[in-house]
């Protein structure tokens, strides 16, 4: 991967003078922080590109997660704001692709709550161990856990990956919504002071959007890894095994980390990216619609589990056969394509979002309809 470079624009807040002085001082502080963080992230990305990648036992391993986030950002269309498409954005989102795995071990409470968000234990027929279909997931994580407990299990045993993806998507859509308004108000607010405050907010929201997309992208990538959407996650396990598939607990690491490091190239994965699904919703996308899209995504990954075990049985992941290479390249490209599509969908739908707790307003009414924004002090 090529990461090194400094051809991006930071997005400066221009001093406006007068009663905007305090806001501008804050803006300059943020600009300095952005500059320092840019240098740090670019340096880190260069190190990642120029040194051997470790083989930690994480979903997809470090290189797989970096590839998925990187290719998702690199393939974003021009309709997505520039601050998500710069070289700095690419470096930052790429690096953040492993953040959730790096945080593992932070503490018993953190691990117990967050680790099950990386997987979903699906049976071969598309049902959860609790007995209901993937296509019939309850609308919220709370309702999902309640339904599982009624069947003798819970979200911490079966995993709650679909909700990790849905919640992250909704959060990114909301950050995009606030950025749309503040970016607009930075040019159109009534006074210099309000314009400076809006510009400052927009610069902070740009940082939030990149971080949210980068960290959340990890969950999207996890869902493209077949062993994160099956009960057969460490070998075939305790289930009927007429085909004699592997029961080795090392199988997981073999193909997602060792194989990717040895045999997979960025160019090969990039060539397998699917065309962008550009969606421009005219009304706010329902939570159920998002959940349905995620269900289809996870079902497609789960459907590849038998092929993965057949390749493993034939020694394909050990020998790096063409079939094994094609399989892993397609899985990584599937994750990168889905992450790109979801980012674009969140951006497009943010125009339909409602913002503001005390005085709710539609983003569309402000940035297209000229309504006065009530959220600036």
N, C-alpha and C positions, 0 to 999 in steps of 0.2 A: 504493500500500500504506500502511496505517496501522501504524506501529511505535511511536510515542512514547507513553510512559506509565510509571507506576511502581506498578502495582497488584499486583505479585507478592510472594511471600513468600520470604525468603532461606533459611529452614530453619535455625533457631538451635540451637546446642548449649547446653543449660542446665547451668550450673555445679552440680556435685554435692558439692563439698567433700571434705575428708579426703584420702585417698591418691590421689584423682583429679586433684590440683592440676596436675601436669605436663601431663597429657593435655588439661586444660581450657585451659591457657595456649596450647597448640598450636591448640586449637579456635578460640579467640578470634582468633588470628592468621589462620586460614583464613577466619573470618567477615569480618574486615576486608578481606582480599584479595577475597573474593566481592563485598563492597559496592563496592569500587573498580572491579572489573571490570564490575559491573552498570552503574555510571554510565558507564563508557567505552563499553561495547557499545551501551547505549541511545542515547548521543550519536551514535555511528557510524551506528546504524540510522536515527536521525532525519535525519542528513545524507543517507543513501542515499535516503530517501523524499522529501526536499525539494529535491534537486538533480538535474540532468540525469545520466543514466546514461551512462558511457563506452561506446565501441564497440570494445573490444579483441577481437581475433580468438580468443576462447575458445569452447569448446563451449557452445552456447546463449547466449554473451555473458553479461555480468554479470547483467543483469536476468532472463534466463531461469533462471539458477541460483538467484537469490534467490527468484523466484516459486515454483519447485519445492520448495525447502526450507521456505519460509514456509507454503505451503498444506498440505504434509505434516504439519507440526507443528500448524497450526491445525485440522486435521481429525482429530487423534488422539482416540480414545475415552477415556472416564473410567476404563477399566480399566488404562490406562497410568499410572504414578506421576505425581503432581502436579508434581514437579520437571522433568518433560519437557513440561509443558503451560502453564507460566506465561508471562506477557508477556516476562520476561527470557529464558526458554528459547527462545521464538519469535524474539526479536531475535538471540540468540547463534547458533542453528542457521541462521537466515537469512544472517547475515554469513559464517558458515563455509562456506556453499555454494560460495564462490569460492576458498577457501583453496588448493586444489591447483593452480589456475591461477596464483594469485599467487606460488606458490613456484617456478614454472617460471623457469629461468634461475639457479637457486641455484648451479649448478655442473655441469660436464660429467658427472660421475659420477652426480649426483642425476637429471639430466634423462634420461640414457641408460637408467637403471634404471626410472624412474617414468613417463615419457611414454607408453610403449606400454601402460600399464595403463588408458588412457582410451579405447581403441578395440579393435575386432575386425574384421579385413578379411574379410568374408563375400562370396562370390559370389552371384549371383542365385538359384542353386538351393539355397542354404542350406549350401553346403560352404565349408570354408576352402581357401585356396590350397594348403595341404598335402594336400588331397584327401579329408579325412574330414568327416563331417556334424557340424553344430552339435549335433545331438541325441546324438552319440556322444563328447562331450568326455571325456577321461580324468579321473579323480577328483581329481588334484592338479595344480598348476601345473608341478611338476617333470616329471610324467609327460606332460603336455601338450607341454612343450618338447622332451622326448625324442622324442615321436612326430613332431613337426614337423621336427626335425633329420634324422630318418630319411627324410623326404620332401624334403629340400633347402632347408628354411626354418627359422625358429625363432620363439619368442614375441615377440622384439623387432621382427621384421618384420611378423608377422600381428597382433600385439597380444594382450593377455591380460585384457581387460575382464571376462569372466565371473568370473575368479578374484579380481579386485579386489573385486567385489561379494560373492562368497561369503566371502572372508577377513574383510572388514569386518563382515559380518553375524555371523559366528562371534565376532568380538572384542566386538561390542556385546552379544551374548547372554551372554558370560562376565562382562562388567562388570555387567550387570543381575543376574546370579546372585550375585555378591559383594555387591551392594547389598542384595538381598533378605535375605541372611543378616545383614549388619551392621545393617541397619535393625531387624531382629527382635531381635538381641542388644543393641541400644541400649536396649531396654525389658526384656529378659528375662535378660541375663547375671547371674551370681551376685553380683558385687560392683559398687560404684559405679565403681571404677577401670575394670573391664572394660566397663561400660556406656558410660563416657565415651570409651574408646578405640574402641569400636564406632561410636559416634555420629560421632566424628571421621572414621573410615574411610568411613562412609556419605556424609558431606558431600563428601569428596574424590571418591568414586565417582560422585556426582551430576555433578560437574564433568567427570569423564572420560566419562561416558555422553553428555552433551551435546556435548562436543567430538568424540567418536568418531562419533556419529550425524551431526553437521553436516558434518564433513570427508568421511566415507564417502558421505554423500548425494550428493556431487558425481559419484561414479561411477554411481550409480543414475540420476541425471539425464542423464549422458552417454549411457547406453544407450537413453534415450527419443528421442535425436536421431538420425534415420535415417542421417545421414552418418558417424556414429561406429560403425556396424555394417555397413559395406559397403566394397568396394574402390573404389567410385565417390565417394570422399570429397572430391575437388577437381575437380568436373566428371566426365564419364563416363569420361575417361581413355583408356587404350590398348586398350580392349575393343571388340568389335563394336558398332556404334552405328547400327543401321538406322533408328531414329526421329529421328536428328539431335539428340540431347540436348546440352546445353551442355558445353563443355570448359573453361569459364572457372574459374580457380582462385579467383575472387572470389565464386562462387556460394555457397560455404560461409558466408561472412560475411554475404552479402546477406540470407539468410532467417533465420539463427539470431540475428543481432545487430540489423542495421538494421531488419528487418521487425518483430521483437519490440518494439523501442523505439518504433516509429512507430504500430503498429496494434493491439497486443495489450493488453488490460486484465486486471487481476487478477480482476475480477468474471466476465469471460467464461470465463477458465480455471477458476475455482472452480465455475462452473455445469456444467462438463464432468467433474468428478471422478466416478469410479466408486464404487459402494457398497463399504464396507469388507468385506474378507474376514477375518472374525474366526476365527482358528484356535486351538484350545486342545489342543495335543498332550498325550497322557497318558504318552508316553515320548519320550526325547530324539530330536529329528528327525535323521535321518541326513544326512551330508554330501552323499550322492548325491541325496537328496530336494531339498535346497536348490539344488544345481547344476541339477537338472531344472527347477525353477521359474525359475531365471535363464535357462536355455536358452529356455524358452517366451517369456519377456519379451523377450529379444534377437531371437528369430525374429519376433515380432509387429512390432518396430520395423523389422527388415530388410524385411518384407513391404510397407512403405509407401514404399520407395525409388522404385519406378516412378511412383507418384502424385506424389511430390515433384518429379521431373524433368518430368512433364507440366505441372504448375502453373508451374514455372519457364519452360518453353518457351512457355507462353501469356502470359507477362508478369505472372502473378498476384502474385508476390512484389514486383515493382516497383510495381504499381498498387494493391496491397492489396485484391484482389478478395474477395468473400465466401467463395469456395472456398479461397483461400489463408489467410484468417483462420481458417476452421473447421479447416483442416488443422493449423496451428501451435497453435491453442488445444487441440486434441485431443492433440497430441504432448506439450505441457507438462503437461496434466492427467493423461496416462498416466504420466508420470514422477513427479508428485506423489502419485498414487494408489498407485503401486508402492512408493515410499519409505515412505509411511504404513503400507502393509500389511506391509512387511518389518520395520519398527520394532516393530509390534504382535506379529508372529510371533516376533521375537527376545525380546520381553518375556515372552510366554506360555511359550515353550520354556525360558526361563531357570530356571523352577521345576524342570525335569528335569535341569539341568546338574549335573555333579560338580565340586567345587572342592577346592583344596588339593593341593599336590605331595607333601608328606610323609605326610599322613594324609587321603586322598581321602574326601569325604563328599558325599552327594547333598543338594542344596538342599532338596528336598521333605522329606527325613527330619528336617532341622533345623527349618524354619519351620512345618511341619505335623505332624511326628511327634514333636517335642520332644527330638530327639537332642541331646546336648551338643556344641556346636561346639568343635573342637579347634584352630581357627586363631587364637584370641586368646592373647596372651602371658600 
